[in-house]
Structure formats: C-alpha cells, structure tokens
Amino acid sequence: MKLSAATFYALLAGLFAIAIRDVLFEYEENGCSMTYMFEYPEYQRIRLPKRLQRQYPSYGLYLYGEGIYAEENKKLKLTGIPVLFLPGNAGSYKQARSLGSVALRKAENMDSRFHLNVFTVDFNEELVALYGGSLQRQTKFIHECIRAILKLYKDQAVPPSSVAVVGHSMGGIVARALFTLPKFNYRLISLIITQATPHQGPVLPLDSDLLDFYTTVNQHWSERAHELRNVTVLSVGGGFRDYQVRSGLTALPCPSDDPNKLSLVSTAVPRTWVSTDHLSIVWCKELVLATVRTFFDLVDPDTKQITEDPEKRMAVIRHHFVRHPVKIYDDTADNVITFSVPSEVWTRVLAPRLSYTSPTEPRTKYYIFPLSSHRKSYSHFHCQSSNLEMSSWLFGCTQSNGQACLQAVDLSWETELLPAFKVLTLKLDDYPSFSHIVVSASNTNAKQLFVSSLCPLQFSIDCEFFNEDSRIVSTPVTHVLSFGVTVSEVVLHPTGLIHNIQLQDFHQMYQAFTIRIESHCQTPQEGKHSIYRLRVPWFHEDSFTTARYSSGSSVTQISARLHSARPDNTSTASLQLHTSPGCRYTVTIRTSVFQVLGQILRFHGSCLPVYIAVSILLTYEGQLHSLLTTGHTVELGKALSASAKPYRVMPVINILLYLLSVGCLQAGWSALSLPPLDVPPLSEEGGDWSPLVSLLLFMFGSAIAYWGSALLGLSLSLLSVPLSAIHRPSTSPSSGRLGSRGQISLMVFLVVICWTTCGALALIITYLIYLYKVLRLQMSERTLKHVLNLAPRQSLGRATGPGICVKEGGGGAVEALGPEGSAVSCNGSDLVSISVLEDTSEDLYLHLTLLTLLTLPVLLSAPSFIYWTKNLRYSLRLDPDPCWPVAIVLVISAVLLMSSSTASIRTSKLLKASARLQFPVSIAMVAFALLHLYRVAHFIALTLSLHALSCLI
C-alpha cells in the first residue's frame, strides 16, 4: 500500500515538474537587445514639502539625467515634456534609466527641438503585488508627485497641464488608481503606458486589502467609463517569457467600444516581435524604442507638449504598436500623388503575378497593374517587398494614360511590417475607383542609405492577384485528450504568396499544440524567408516565426498557445503563412501534453495552495477518524493516500455550481449574504473551469502535500541526529501541562507581538517553537528505538502486560530506558513498556500533520513579514496588518497544541465533532478560497482552534 501510494504520488510529482519546466523554461530565447547609457546616469532628488517627507518618509521623487543634460537641470529650470515612471513590485526607481537614456539620445538626434523630462519614483522596493496595504499610500503619494512636477514648469510660456505616465508591473495599476482619489483632476494624466501590469486582478490574492484595491479601481473605471474615454491607456504584456504576470492578466478591463484603450502582447508589436520577461520589458531596446518614438510623435509642435487630441494619441500608438506601415508618422501628409516621371520607367504587367529583384545600381522603376482585366477573376491583390525604406511604395491609380499613371492615391499607409519584409493586401471591391495598381520598385536612395557600406542595397518584390476562398483552409485541431497520438494535417500545394489555415475549436486556455511546417521547394530559395504568423483576432497576441530556406527546404516548429480565451463564438484563431509560390508546404498539428500541463499551471497555479491545504485537512480527518475508531493514529503519508480523494470534494463543488445556476436558488444564496463561489470565470481566468482541470489540480496539490510532508519529516529526522548529542530527549509525549503558567505567558507574549508589531512575525516565532517541539519529539522516538532496538511496530504489536528488557549481544548485560530517556543497565527488574514508543510515534504523526498544516499560513503571510522588516526603521507596527486577527487565533491554538498528545485527544468529548468538521471545512475552502487565498489561513485557524479545544474538553 505504502509503495503503491509513493509510486502514484511520484508520478504526479513528475507531471507537476514537467508543468513547472514548461512555465519556467519552455519559451523562446531572449531576443531583446540591451539598452546602454552613453554617459553616467544621475538621479536628482526632487525636494518635496516637509509635510510629504514626514508623511511618506520611505518614498522619494527623482529626475533622471546624464552628462551635460543632468548638469543643466540641477536648478530644475525644466522646459521639456514631463514623463513619470512608476516602478512595480519590488521595483527600483533606477529602472527608469532605459527610458530616460533612449529619450535623451532621441532628443539629441532631433537637435533638441523638444525633449522628455523623465521623472521616477522610489517606493522603497515594496512588495505591493503580494501585500496590498501600501497601494493606497503609493497612489496618494503619486498624486502629490504629479502636483510637484507640474509646479516645476510654472515659469514656462506654455506650461504642461498633464503628465504622461509609464507604469511597470504594479506601477500601472497604481497609475489607474489615481482616478479613484476624491480630489484627483482627470486632466492631470492624459496618457498611461503600462508594462506587464496585471490589470484583471492580482497574481496571488494574499490579502483582502489587495483584492479591495483592485475591486475599487476596476469598478471605478467601469462605472466612469464615459468620463475616462479621453484618457489614453496602452497595456503591454510580455508574452510567455513573463511567468510572473501572464499576459492574459494585462488586458484592460474596459468596455470593448472604448477607442482609447488598447491591450497587446510584445510579440505582436512591430519592430519588436519578441517575448520579454517581467524585468526585461523595462529595458528591452526594441520596446523602449517603440515607446520613445510614440512619445515624440505625440508632441504637438505648437505647444511642444503631448497632444490633447485623444484620437491622435491612439492613432500614433497604433502606428507604433499595432500596424507599422514602414513610414514615418505624419497626420498632415497628402495621400494624393502626382507622377511626373518619364514613360520609360513604367512597366505594364498583364500577368496575375510579378517577381522582381532590384539591381545593385540605383534605378527608378514602376510597375503598373491594370485592374479591369482582373476584377472578375480575382478578389484580392497582395504584394510583399523586402525594401524596408521609410517611403511610399504602392498606389491606387485614379488617372492614367494607359501606359503610365498620372495621379494616384498613396496606399502605403495600409502596409504592414513583418519581421523580414513588408506586405500589403487589398480587397479589390473596396477600391472601385482605381483603374490600376502601381508598385514602386525604385532604389534611387541606395547610395544615400548605404554610402559607407560595401554591399549595395538590393531587394525583391513579389505580387499576385488571388481569390480569397482558394487561400483559406479550415482544419479542426486535435483534442486535448488525444495526448499527441493523432494529428491534423494540411498540405498546401505551390500556389501563391499567402495562405490562411483556420484552426477550428482552438479557443481554450488549456489547449496547446505543436505545429510542424515542412516546406519543399522546386527551385532554390536562397536569401528568402517564409513568415508564419499565429493570429488571435480577439486579442493582440500574434506571434511570428521566421523560416529561412536551406537547399530549397525548411522545417519549422511552432508552439501554439493562447494568452486569453475567446470571448465569443464569432472569431477563429488562424495560422497565416507568407510563403514562396514555388514551394509545397505540409502543416501538421499535434497536441502537446507537456504544454497543456504548463498552460493549466500557468492559468490556475495560484489555486494550488488551496488544494494542498485541502489534502492536508483530509489527511488530518483520516488521522482523527483512525484515532476515534481504533484508538491509534496513522502516519501522514498513509492517511493522505487513504483520505485525500478528489471524488469526495469535487462532486460536491460541481453540485453547488449547478444549484447556484438556478435563478431562484442563486437569489436565495444572495439573500443570505453568502459570498459567491470562488470559481474562476471565463472572462477573468481565461478558460473553462473544467472538472478535469480541477481534478488534475487536486492531485497536484495532494502530491505536493505528500512529498512536502515527507521532506519535512526527513529533514526533522536528519536534524535530530546531531541534536540528540546536545539535547537530552524526553520520552514524554508532552512537554508540559495544558493551560500551565508557561503556556499562558507564551500566549500573552505572542499576542502582544502580534498586536504591537506584525502578525506574521508572531506566526513565524510560533512556528519555530512548534518546530522545535516536534524536533524534540523526533529525538525521543529515535532514542527509544535505538535503546530498545525494536523491530517495526506492525510486527511486534502493542504491549499490554509487563515491559521487556533488551539484551545486548549474547551476554547478560541488559539495557532499558531510564528517566528522561537515559539508557541504564537493568538485571531484569527494571522494565520498559513498548507502549511508550508507540504513544511517542503517534504523537509525532499527529504533530507533524499539524506542523505541516501550520506551514501554509506562515508561507502565505511571508510577504507581510518581508514588508514589515523593510519598513522597520520607519515604523515598529505594520499598518495595515492583514494577518493579525487570524494570527492571534493561530498563535493561541498552536501554543495549546504544542503540549497536546494523542492520549488527551483520545478521551476528548470533541473528538468526533473535530473529525467530522474537516470534510465540510475542505468543501468550504475549495468553494471560497480559490480566488481569496488569504481565506486559507482562516479555515486552518478554525481547524486548529477546534483541535485545541479538544485537548481541553
């Protein structure tokens, strides 16, 4: 039984390790370039009023600078555009150096027509993602900082009226929280850019203050959506490299019809196309460049400040972050073009397809495609070019003389930049007034662009007319439970430049596939690339893969996973292939079991502490039930494998969910003021709460509880060996009388610590004392076994008569256990009962379970303790302290339990009630703690307090 249980939990631990590996390590390599400072960075502290310094002693406001720029700003005579950087969880104010340095270099390249003044805030590197007590303080401090920043520009002719904010991680949610302050003027902030900010909700809901803060912010932005429409907000997620904040949480919880709110993933950002981890999103050069270019394009040339036009702000953001047309942003450009070039540079193309490679020498050349002969046969025109100059290249002709175009409309603004080339696809019915399409194949700027290069500019252009229906293929993805055995295959014969494979039924978060694309070309494709794009229409999370041809063929593998679930049934994810027309492509789709496990852990891993606690509670129930029926308890591993069964808990939860889906029962539940069930909804957690997913998470929790308790027991056993030589072990299962003066003194001491300093500190002290008590119990058991030299208890049975003495070797010397566990000689008259060892072992089993159970509240309260230690020089007491109410109950209960024994519980009147309570507590924990992890400590406190009462009554 024990071996089979260990094998089963070892298998589960292996699957969990695979899931952990997928989340932490199975992603693309870091493709970000590092940003460097060309001069030594300086952070000039802005002197705030003394009132603010006393109110916020651990916070500070700084101005970033380098070299001459820093020297010029020593007197704070500022003339630039104020930008405020807000660091996130445990973030440093010095993280602003990447944004500030790149902005400074950009201003120098523009001859300082205008520049950015980058301010940054020091939050003392607080753990605000795990402790929500300081979020409101940070928000109020930022409000004061914005006022102080704007006062620095009061001497300008046209002083700025608002500040642009860049918030990393939790800094982004603090920026949005500013609008919830009663006296905050909405006009003080017109633009917010957030980086890896979990807008949907906290990553780990460890305290009520954190959840209340999120509820207030998101509810305010929902109720005041109309008033906040003029505030432009861009949220950028890091992709799969960011395992701290998954990108689904970075989506802004705003109405879908709000045109000034945009959420996307860095893999979809043009000229970036890389996934970033939680820290590199701040210094990733590609992303920082896109941000700085956005700021400079947002400047109004008249006021030299960020434009107040929300439509222009969003147009600029989309230009740099959504669809880059390979042109410099210009909202004043005239799209009507007049051609005055000689007729010999024009080439009329009657064929439906064109492939052109430019010569090395400069040349002016235009291709003109008549549309009259193609409108009936084709629906679309597609063109791609590897010439990435910031210039116009494709036009719709409105006037022509048959051989050349005289006047045209510039269609280049519809261009989309891809990693290896730019593309443009036109639907012919949308342009009925065009007689021709003109493609520029000129390379007249070759010498100018590459004057110092030994290699002249050379590029290729490929264009074609096609029917959309012939390029769209639909295929169902393989089922999750196919375990990679079955595949879905699509073969694309040599036809054209672009294909779309619609991935039917690919919309759930726990789905994950490996897509293999194999190409075979009839002719060599040296120097050419294919671009494979995974398109997700309901969220800007597209990812790109570039395939380079080698000897006319290539093999590419793509991991297809989602950051967010499909909100409706109107759209389908697809795989877009930009291909070479002379190649045959074979696309196979196979379920990746390892990545499925990683997706489940990525989206629901925060629920694991609940399932671990439930497994330990059910284990404790099994031990109490064994004590009630047989008079003996069993070890933790055996009790866990026998009692922690998912079929005992999950059906009850599913029945509750079904009942509460009925309108009248749901109304009755609300009338009783009962909290809603903590089941991750589709809109927030991004996936169906499938019974299979819940079952797997429960088993993962059981495996963690099993091996975690085994590791704790092994550590105590190993630690007891050297300590046995120092401390004299006791054979008594308890170290003192329940309710003694020493216990009461210890309770009062710990309660005073909890009240005057930090509840987490009192919990940690209590845990260490309890750990020492269990360690002494472990030493007593080791000494008893060593002295008595007994076989395992199962083979000896339980002694009910006189004790025994054990002979040493074949001689007549006999040893037994004397007072306080000391070994003494006996001649047959000094006897020791085996029951002492059995009672000690049973006490050890029970206390080890209770210690394991107490470990969870200690771990969940650790962020509060860390926050308290970092701010100890400013305040002795943690305020607010989310742990102190439950910590008092846990401290008192644990102190009583330290001196308890199975003998005292065996005769308790509350034993039956305590044994029966664990199951409903387990049900309640799964029902109400999955999205409120801090409630785990409350349920454990209920269990331990009842156990403590069982020792007294």
ChimeraX attribute file (.defattr): number of C-alpha atoms within 10 A of each C-alpha:
attribute: neighborCount
match mode: 1-to-1
recipient: residues
	/A:1	9
	/A:2	10
	/A:3	8
	/A:4	10
	/A:5	17
	/A:6	17
	/A:7	12
	/A:8	14
	/A:9	21
	/A:10	16
	/A:11	13
	/A:12	19
	/A:13	20
	/A:14	14
	/A:15	18
	/A:16	23
	/A:17	14
	/A:18	17
	/A:19	24
	/A:20	19
	/A:21	16
	/A:22	20
	/A:23	23
	/A:24	16
	/A:25	13
	/A:26	16
	/A:27	16
	/A:28	13
	/A:29	11
	/A:30	13
	/A:31	14
	/A:32	19
	/A:33	13
	/A:34	11
	/A:35	18
	/A:36	12
	/A:37	14
	/A:38	11
	/A:39	11
	/A:40	10
	/A:41	17
	/A:42	17
	/A:43	18
	/A:44	18
	/A:45	16
	/A:46	18
	/A:47	12
	/A:48	14
	/A:49	10
	/A:50	10
	/A:51	9
	/A:52	15
	/A:53	13
	/A:54	9
	/A:55	11
	/A:56	16
	/A:57	13
	/A:58	16
	/A:59	17
	/A:60	21
	/A:61	23
	/A:62	22
	/A:63	26
	/A:64	24
	/A:65	25
	/A:66	20
	/A:67	12
	/A:68	9
	/A:69	12
	/A:70	18
	/A:71	13
	/A:72	13
	/A:73	17
	/A:74	13
	/A:75	8
	/A:76	14
	/A:77	13
	/A:78	19
	/A:79	22
	/A:80	19
	/A:81	23
	/A:82	26
	/A:83	25
	/A:84	26
	/A:85	30
	/A:86	29
	/A:87	29
	/A:88	27
	/A:89	18
	/A:90	15
	/A:91	22
	/A:92	17
	/A:93	24
	/A:94	17
	/A:95	19
	/A:96	25
	/A:97	25
	/A:98	21
	/A:99	25
	/A:100	26
	/A:101	23
	/A:102	21
	/A:103	23
	/A:104	23
	/A:105	14
	/A:106	19
	/A:107	17
	/A:108	13
	/A:109	10
	/A:110	12
	/A:111	9
	/A:112	13
	/A:113	11
	/A:114	18
	/A:115	23
	/A:116	22
	/A:117	21
	/A:118	25
	/A:119	27
	/A:120	30
	/A:121	27
	/A:122	20
	/A:123	26
	/A:124	18
	/A:125	17
	/A:126	26
	/A:127	22
	/A:128	25
	/A:129	21
	/A:130	21
	/A:131	27
	/A:132	27
	/A:133	22
	/A:134	17
	/A:135	23
	/A:136	17
	/A:137	15
	/A:138	24
	/A:139	21
	/A:140	16
	/A:141	20
	/A:142	22
	/A:143	18
	/A:144	14
	/A:145	22
	/A:146	21
	/A:147	13
	/A:148	16
	/A:149	23
	/A:150	16
	/A:151	13
	/A:152	17
	/A:153	20
	/A:154	15
	/A:155	11
	/A:156	12
	/A:157	9
	/A:158	13
	/A:159	19
	/A:160	22
	/A:161	17
	/A:162	23
	/A:163	22
	/A:164	21
	/A:165	26
	/A:166	27
	/A:167	25
	/A:168	30
	/A:169	29
	/A:170	25
	/A:171	30
	/A:172	28
	/A:173	25
	/A:174	27
	/A:175	25
	/A:176	21
	/A:177	23
	/A:178	23
	/A:179	22
	/A:180	17
	/A:181	14
	/A:182	7
	/A:183	9
	/A:184	13
	/A:185	12
	/A:186	16
	/A:187	15
	/A:188	19
	/A:189	21
	/A:190	22
	/A:191	26
	/A:192	22
	/A:193	21
	/A:194	28
	/A:195	28
	/A:196	33
	/A:197	31
	/A:198	28
	/A:199	25
	/A:200	20
	/A:201	21
	/A:202	21
	/A:203	18
	/A:204	19
	/A:205	24
	/A:206	26
	/A:207	23
	/A:208	18
	/A:209	19
	/A:210	23
	/A:211	17
	/A:212	11
	/A:213	20
	/A:214	22
	/A:215	13
	/A:216	13
	/A:217	20
	/A:218	21
	/A:219	15
	/A:220	16
	/A:221	21
	/A:222	14
	/A:223	11
	/A:224	13
	/A:225	15
	/A:226	11
	/A:227	10
	/A:228	20
	/A:229	18
	/A:230	22
	/A:231	19
	/A:232	23
	/A:233	25
	/A:234	22
	/A:235	26
	/A:236	28
	/A:237	33
	/A:238	28
	/A:239	30
	/A:240	27
	/A:241	23
	/A:242	21
	/A:243	17
	/A:244	18
	/A:245	22
	/A:246	23
	/A:247	28
	/A:248	26
	/A:249	23
	/A:250	27
	/A:251	26
	/A:252	22
	/A:253	18
	/A:254	19
	/A:255	13
	/A:256	9
	/A:257	8
	/A:258	14
	/A:259	14
	/A:260	21
	/A:261	22
	/A:262	23
	/A:263	20
	/A:264	24
	/A:265	30
	/A:266	29
	/A:267	22
	/A:268	27
	/A:269	28
	/A:270	24
	/A:271	20
	/A:272	21
	/A:273	21
	/A:274	25
	/A:275	27
	/A:276	28
	/A:277	21
	/A:278	21
	/A:279	18
	/A:280	18
	/A:281	24
	/A:282	24
	/A:283	21
	/A:284	23
	/A:285	21
	/A:286	21
	/A:287	28
	/A:288	21
	/A:289	21
	/A:290	18
	/A:291	19
	/A:292	20
	/A:293	18
	/A:294	21
	/A:295	23
	/A:296	21
	/A:297	20
	/A:298	22
	/A:299	18
	/A:300	13
	/A:301	12
	/A:302	8
	/A:303	12
	/A:304	19
	/A:305	25
	/A:306	24
	/A:307	19
	/A:308	18
	/A:309	13
	/A:310	17
	/A:311	14
	/A:312	15
	/A:313	25
	/A:314	20
	/A:315	17
	/A:316	22
	/A:317	26
	/A:318	17
	/A:319	22
	/A:320	24
	/A:321	26
	/A:322	20
	/A:323	19
	/A:324	23
	/A:325	25
	/A:326	27
	/A:327	16
	/A:328	13
	/A:329	19
	/A:330	9
	/A:331	9
	/A:332	6
	/A:333	8
	/A:334	9
	/A:335	14
	/A:336	14
	/A:337	16
	/A:338	13
	/A:339	11
	/A:340	10
	/A:341	14
	/A:342	9
	/A:343	12
	/A:344	11
	/A:345	14
	/A:346	19
	/A:347	16
	/A:348	15
	/A:349	14
	/A:350	13
	/A:351	12
	/A:352	15
	/A:353	18
	/A:354	15
	/A:355	12
	/A:356	13
	/A:357	13
	/A:358	17
	/A:359	14
	/A:360	14
	/A:361	12
	/A:362	16
	/A:363	14
	/A:364	15
	/A:365	18
	/A:366	21
	/A:367	21
	/A:368	25
	/A:369	25
	/A:370	19
	/A:371	19
	/A:372	11
	/A:373	12
	/A:374	18
	/A:375	15
	/A:376	9
	/A:377	12
	/A:378	17
	/A:379	17
	/A:380	18
	/A:381	22
	/A:382	18
	/A:383	22
	/A:384	24
	/A:385	23
	/A:386	20
	/A:387	21
	/A:388	14
	/A:389	13
	/A:390	11
	/A:391	14
	/A:392	17
	/A:393	20
	/A:394	24
	/A:395	24
	/A:396	24
	/A:397	27
	/A:398	17
	/A:399	17
	/A:400	15
	/A:401	7
	/A:402	12
	/A:403	14
	/A:404	24
	/A:405	27
	/A:406	16
	/A:407	17
	/A:408	23
	/A:409	19
	/A:410	19
	/A:411	20
	/A:412	20
	/A:413	21
	/A:414	16
	/A:415	22
	/A:416	18
	/A:417	23
	/A:418	25
	/A:419	16
	/A:420	17
	/A:421	20
	/A:422	19
	/A:423	22
	/A:424	19
	/A:425	17
	/A:426	17
	/A:427	15
	/A:428	18
	/A:429	11
	/A:430	10
	/A:431	10
	/A:432	10
	/A:433	12
	/A:434	19
	/A:435	20
	/A:436	23
	/A:437	22
	/A:438	26
	/A:439	23
	/A:440	18
	/A:441	22
	/A:442	19
	/A:443	21
	/A:444	14
	/A:445	14
	/A:446	17
	/A:447	15
	/A:448	9
	/A:449	13
	/A:450	12
	/A:451	11
	/A:452	9
	/A:453	9
	/A:454	7
	/A:455	9
	/A:456	16
	/A:457	20
	/A:458	15
	/A:459	18
	/A:460	16
	/A:461	20
	/A:462	19
	/A:463	21
	/A:464	20
	/A:465	25
	/A:466	22
	/A:467	13
	/A:468	15
	/A:469	10
	/A:470	10
	/A:471	17
	/A:472	14
	/A:473	16
	/A:474	13
	/A:475	15
	/A:476	15
	/A:477	22
	/A:478	24
	/A:479	18
	/A:480	16
	/A:481	12
	/A:482	13
	/A:483	14
	/A:484	17
	/A:485	11
	/A:486	14
	/A:487	17
	/A:488	14
	/A:489	16
	/A:490	15
	/A:491	14
	/A:492	16
	/A:493	14
	/A:494	16
	/A:495	16
	/A:496	21
	/A:497	23
	/A:498	23
	/A:499	20
	/A:500	21
	/A:501	20
	/A:502	20
	/A:503	20
	/A:504	15
	/A:505	15
	/A:506	24
	/A:507	23
	/A:508	17
	/A:509	23
	/A:510	27
	/A:511	26
	/A:512	27
	/A:513	24
	/A:514	19
	/A:515	21
	/A:516	17
	/A:517	21
	/A:518	18
	/A:519	23
	/A:520	20
	/A:521	19
	/A:522	12
	/A:523	11
	/A:524	15
	/A:525	17
	/A:526	11
	/A:527	8
	/A:528	17
	/A:529	19
	/A:530	21
	/A:531	20
	/A:532	23
	/A:533	20
	/A:534	25
	/A:535	21
	/A:536	22
	/A:537	14
	/A:538	16
	/A:539	20
	/A:540	23
	/A:541	25
	/A:542	23
	/A:543	24
	/A:544	20
	/A:545	16
	/A:546	15
	/A:547	21
	/A:548	18
	/A:549	19
	/A:550	15
	/A:551	12
	/A:552	17
	/A:553	19
	/A:554	17
	/A:555	15
	/A:556	15
	/A:557	15
	/A:558	17
	/A:559	19
	/A:560	19
	/A:561	22
	/A:562	26
	/A:563	28
	/A:564	27
	/A:565	22
	/A:566	23
	/A:567	14
	/A:568	9
	/A:569	8
	/A:570	8
	/A:571	14
	/A:572	18
	/A:573	20
	/A:574	22
	/A:575	22
	/A:576	19
	/A:577	21
	/A:578	20
	/A:579	22
	/A:580	21
	/A:581	17
	/A:582	18
	/A:583	22
	/A:584	18
	/A:585	22
	/A:586	15
	/A:587	19
	/A:588	18
	/A:589	26
	/A:590	23
	/A:591	26
	/A:592	23
	/A:593	21
	/A:594	21
	/A:595	25
	/A:596	22
	/A:597	24
	/A:598	27
	/A:599	23
	/A:600	20
	/A:601	23
	/A:602	24
	/A:603	21
	/A:604	20
	/A:605	18
	/A:606	16
	/A:607	23
	/A:608	20
	/A:609	21
	/A:610	27
	/A:611	28
	/A:612	24
	/A:613	27
	/A:614	31
	/A:615	29
	/A:616	28
	/A:617	26
	/A:618	26
	/A:619	29
	/A:620	30
	/A:621	23
	/A:622	26
	/A:623	26
	/A:624	28
	/A:625	21
	/A:626	16
	/A:627	22
	/A:628	18
	/A:629	11
	/A:630	10
	/A:631	14
	/A:632	18
	/A:633	26
	/A:634	22
	/A:635	19
	/A:636	26
	/A:637	20
	/A:638	17
	/A:639	24
	/A:640	25
	/A:641	23
	/A:642	15
	/A:643	18
	/A:644	26
	/A:645	17
	/A:646	18
	/A:647	10
	/A:648	14
	/A:649	21
	/A:650	18
	/A:651	12
	/A:652	13
	/A:653	18
	/A:654	13
	/A:655	11
	/A:656	13
	/A:657	15
	/A:658	11
	/A:659	13
	/A:660	18
	/A:661	12
	/A:662	10
	/A:663	10
	/A:664	11
	/A:665	13
	/A:666	14
	/A:667	13
	/A:668	12
	/A:669	14
	/A:670	13
	/A:671	9
	/A:672	8
	/A:673	9
	/A:674	9
	/A:675	10
	/A:676	12
	/A:677	17
	/A:678	15
	/A:679	17
	/A:680	17
	/A:681	11
	/A:682	16
	/A:683	14
	/A:684	15
	/A:685	19
	/A:686	23
	/A:687	23
	/A:688	16
	/A:689	15
	/A:690	10
	/A:691	13
	/A:692	9
	/A:693	16
	/A:694	17
	/A:695	16
	/A:696	19
	/A:697	23
	/A:698	26
	/A:699	23
	/A:700	24
	/A:701	26
	/A:702	29
	/A:703	27
	/A:704	22
	/A:705	27
	/A:706	26
	/A:707	16
	/A:708	14
	/A:709	20
	/A:710	16
	/A:711	12
	/A:712	14
	/A:713	21
	/A:714	12
	/A:715	12
	/A:716	20
	/A:717	16
	/A:718	14
	/A:719	14
	/A:720	24
	/A:721	14
	/A:722	11
	/A:723	14
	/A:724	17
	/A:725	10
	/A:726	9
	/A:727	11
	/A:728	15
	/A:729	23
	/A:730	21
	/A:731	24
	/A:732	17
	/A:733	26
	/A:734	18
	/A:735	15
	/A:736	15
	/A:737	12
	/A:738	20
	/A:739	13
	/A:740	11
	/A:741	11
	/A:742	12
	/A:743	18
	/A:744	15
	/A:745	12
	/A:746	15
	/A:747	20
	/A:748	15
	/A:749	12
	/A:750	23
	/A:751	22
	/A:752	15
	/A:753	20
	/A:754	24
	/A:755	17
	/A:756	13
	/A:757	21
	/A:758	27
	/A:759	30
	/A:760	29
	/A:761	24
	/A:762	26
	/A:763	31
	/A:764	21
	/A:765	15
	/A:766	24
	/A:767	21
	/A:768	13
	/A:769	15
	/A:770	22
	/A:771	18
	/A:772	14
	/A:773	19
	/A:774	25
	/A:775	24
	/A:776	24
	/A:777	27
	/A:778	27
	/A:779	28
	/A:780	26
	/A:781	28
	/A:782	19
	/A:783	24
	/A:784	26
	/A:785	15
	/A:786	11
	/A:787	18
	/A:788	20
	/A:789	13
	/A:790	14
	/A:791	9
	/A:792	9
	/A:793	13
	/A:794	7
	/A:795	8
	/A:796	10
	/A:797	11
	/A:798	13
	/A:799	13
	/A:800	9
	/A:801	9
	/A:802	9
	/A:803	15
	/A:804	17
	/A:805	21
	/A:806	18
	/A:807	18
	/A:808	11
	/A:809	8
	/A:810	6
	/A:811	7
	/A:812	12
	/A:813	14
	/A:814	16
	/A:815	23
	/A:816	24
	/A:817	21
	/A:818	15
	/A:819	9
	/A:820	12
	/A:821	19
	/A:822	15
	/A:823	16
	/A:824	13
	/A:825	14
	/A:826	18
	/A:827	13
	/A:828	16
	/A:829	9
	/A:830	16
	/A:831	17
	/A:832	19
	/A:833	18
	/A:834	22
	/A:835	16
	/A:836	16
	/A:837	24
	/A:838	19
	/A:839	20
	/A:840	23
	/A:841	24
	/A:842	23
	/A:843	26
	/A:844	28
	/A:845	23
	/A:846	22
	/A:847	24
	/A:848	25
	/A:849	22
	/A:850	23
	/A:851	20
	/A:852	21
	/A:853	25
	/A:854	23
	/A:855	16
	/A:856	18
	/A:857	29
	/A:858	23
	/A:859	14
	/A:860	22
	/A:861	25
	/A:862	20
	/A:863	21
	/A:864	26
	/A:865	24
	/A:866	16
	/A:867	21
	/A:868	24
	/A:869	16
	/A:870	15
	/A:871	16
	/A:872	13
	/A:873	9
	/A:874	12
	/A:875	12
	/A:876	13
	/A:877	17
	/A:878	24
	/A:879	12
	/A:880	14
	/A:881	22
	/A:882	23
	/A:883	29
	/A:884	25
	/A:885	13
	/A:886	21
	/A:887	29
	/A:888	23
	/A:889	17
	/A:890	26
	/A:891	28
	/A:892	22
	/A:893	21
	/A:894	26
	/A:895	22
	/A:896	25
	/A:897	23
	/A:898	25
	/A:899	22
	/A:900	25
	/A:901	21
	/A:902	25
	/A:903	16
	/A:904	14
	/A:905	22
	/A:906	21
	/A:907	15
	/A:908	19
	/A:909	14
	/A:910	19
	/A:911	22
	/A:912	16
	/A:913	13
	/A:914	22
	/A:915	22
	/A:916	15
	/A:917	16
	/A:918	24
	/A:919	18
	/A:920	10
	/A:921	18
	/A:922	24
	/A:923	16
	/A:924	18
	/A:925	24
	/A:926	23
	/A:927	23
	/A:928	18
	/A:929	23
	/A:930	23
	/A:931	23
	/A:932	19
	/A:933	23
	/A:934	22
	/A:935	21
	/A:936	25
	/A:937	26
	/A:938	20
	/A:939	22
	/A:940	26
	/A:941	24
	/A:942	18
	/A:943	22
	/A:944	24
	/A:945	21
	/A:946	19
	/A:947	25
	/A:948	23
	/A:949	18
	/A:950	22
	/A:951	24
	/A:952	16
	/A:953	12
